[in-house]
Structure formats: structure tokens, C-alpha cells
Amino acid sequence: MATVNCLKLKKESEALDYQPYPGDMGKKIMENISAEAWQMWMGHQTMLINEMRLTPVDPKARKFLEEEMEKFLFGDGAVMPEGFVPEDK
């Protein structure tokens, strides 16, 4: 099992098996983000798409999601949709 020093989780964690995004951003993710943190992003992205009624094929939505992905994985976190209340589990 390969590991990576995950910038999101701030710890050594299991690395991704493949580059999950194209281009330089994908390379940066592959080198610096763990599989666990990527799964966290996938859940957050799904919530954004559903709550904000985004269409991933729309160029504006794709740009927004890419910006949010960078903030979520490498910055201070991504936005929450206005009025979003997480479900109790």
C-alpha cells in the first residue's frame, strides 16, 4: 500500500490508486491528497451538486466545482449551500 503525506488531513495516509482529475491539478491531487480525503471531497461535491442543482456538464458549474475542489483539498474549505442543514445520522 502506497502512502502520501496528505495536506488535507495533515497526516500520512493511504494514497490514491490513480490520478482522479486531469492535468496539473490531477497531478497535484495524486501527490498530496489521500484516498480518504478524496472520498471526503466526493461526498462534498455530491452535496454541492444536489443542493445547488448543478449540472456537471455546464462549463460554469464545472469551473465552480473545480474552484471548490481546490479550496476543499488545499485551502480553508469549500462553501456550504445557503440554508444547508446536514442530516443527523
Secondary structure as UniProt FT lines:
FT   STRAND          3..6
FT   TURN            7..10
FT   STRAND          11..15
FT   HELIX           23..32
FT   HELIX           35..51
FT   TURN            52..53
FT   TURN            56..57
FT   HELIX           59..74
FT   TURN            82..83
//
